[in-house]
Structures are given as structure tokens and as C-alpha cells.
Amino acid sequence: MRKYTKMNNKKYNKLIEEKKKKKISLKNSKLLDKELEKRYCRCIKKLKQTKKTKKTKKTKKTKGSEYPICLTSVYINRKFAVPKDIKKKCKK
């Protein structure tokens, strides 16, 4: 299994700008999609981990709330279309 290698921020921001302008190549588009997926899954794992360490009554009521939070921060704020079944890809 490969270790997560983070793309540098300069290249990541460049790819986001290209996608917003719709002048991105197919290779770069796939690269950006993989990076967004990695960031989404990492966000979910972090939020789940913090919920396990904080045992309060509020965390029981907000079970599963990490999915819309991360979805908003990774895809919706950048005005990108959300891929189908993105939640299933993170459950590996």
C-alpha cells in the first residue's frame, strides 16, 4: 500500500485555477481529482479521530456529520462538482 504523498500547495493551487478556468488537461484533471479525494478522506479521518478523543454528549448526536463538513470544505467551497459515491471510496 502506498503512503499518502501530499502535492505541494503551489502545484495544487495552480491546478485548481486551471480547472476553474476550464483550461485543464486530462492528465492534470485526473491528478487533481485524486488529490481532492485524498484530502476529503483525510479530512474525514481527522474529524472521526477527534470525535473519538472528545467523549461528550454532543458527539453522539452528530454521528456522521463529518461527511457534509468535509464535502463542503473540499468540493463545494471551490465550486467543483462532487463525484458520485465519494463516501464509499474513503471506507477502504
C-alpha positions as CSV (number, residue, x, y, z in Angstrom):
1,M,0.0,0.0,0.0
2,R,1.3,3.4,-0.9
3,K,1.9,6.1,1.6
4,Y,0.0,9.3,1.1
5,T,2.2,11.8,-0.6
6,K,0.9,15.3,-0.5
7,M,1.1,17.5,-3.5
8,N,2.8,20.8,-2.9
9,N,0.5,23.8,-2.4
10,K,1.9,25.7,-5.4
11,K,1.0,23.0,-7.9
12,Y,-2.3,22.2,-6.2
13,N,-3.4,25.9,-6.4
14,K,-2.3,26.1,-10.0
15,L,-4.4,23.0,-10.9
16,I,-7.4,24.5,-9.1
17,E,-7.1,27.7,-11.0
18,E,-6.8,25.8,-14.3
19,K,-9.9,23.8,-13.5
20,K,-11.9,26.9,-12.6
21,K,-10.9,28.5,-16.0
22,K,-11.7,25.2,-17.7
23,K,-8.3,25.0,-19.3
24,I,-7.0,21.9,-17.6
25,S,-5.6,18.9,-19.5
26,L,-7.0,15.4,-18.9
27,K,-3.8,14.2,-17.1
28,N,-3.9,17.2,-14.7
29,S,-7.6,16.8,-14.2
30,K,-7.1,13.2,-13.1
31,L,-4.3,14.3,-10.9
32,L,-6.4,17.0,-9.2
33,D,-9.3,14.6,-8.8
34,K,-7.1,12.1,-6.9
35,E,-5.7,14.9,-4.7
36,L,-9.2,16.2,-3.9
37,E,-10.3,12.7,-3.0
38,K,-7.2,12.2,-0.7
39,R,-7.9,15.5,1.0
40,Y,-11.5,14.6,1.5
41,C,-10.7,11.2,3.0
42,R,-8.0,12.7,5.2
43,C,-10.5,15.3,6.5
44,I,-13.0,12.6,7.4
45,K,-10.4,10.6,9.2
46,K,-9.2,13.6,11.2
47,L,-12.7,14.5,12.3
48,K,-13.6,11.0,13.3
49,Q,-10.4,10.8,15.3
50,T,-11.1,14.0,17.2
51,K,-14.6,12.8,18.0
52,K,-13.2,9.6,19.5
53,T,-10.9,11.6,21.8
54,K,-13.7,14.0,22.8
55,K,-16.4,12.0,24.5
56,T,-19.3,14.3,25.1
57,K,-23.0,14.1,24.6
58,K,-22.8,16.3,21.5
59,T,-20.7,13.8,19.5
60,K,-23.3,11.1,19.9
61,K,-26.0,13.3,18.3
62,T,-23.7,14.4,15.4
63,K,-22.8,10.9,14.2
64,G,-21.9,11.1,10.5
65,S,-21.6,14.9,10.4
66,E,-18.0,14.7,9.2
67,Y,-19.2,13.9,5.7
68,P,-21.0,17.1,4.9
69,I,-18.4,19.2,6.7
70,C,-15.6,17.8,4.6
71,L,-17.6,17.8,1.4
72,T,-18.2,21.5,1.9
73,S,-14.6,22.3,2.7
74,V,-13.1,20.3,-0.2
75,Y,-15.5,20.5,-3.1
76,I,-18.4,23.0,-2.6
77,N,-16.3,25.9,-1.5
78,R,-14.2,25.5,-4.6
79,K,-17.4,25.2,-6.7
80,F,-16.5,21.8,-8.1
81,A,-18.9,19.0,-8.8
82,V,-19.0,16.3,-6.2
83,P,-18.2,12.8,-7.5
84,K,-20.7,10.0,-7.1
85,D,-20.2,7.7,-4.1
86,I,-17.3,9.6,-2.7
87,K,-18.1,8.3,0.8
88,K,-17.5,4.7,-0.3
89,K,-14.0,5.4,-1.6
90,C,-12.9,6.5,1.9
91,K,-14.0,3.4,3.7
92,K,-11.2,1.2,2.4
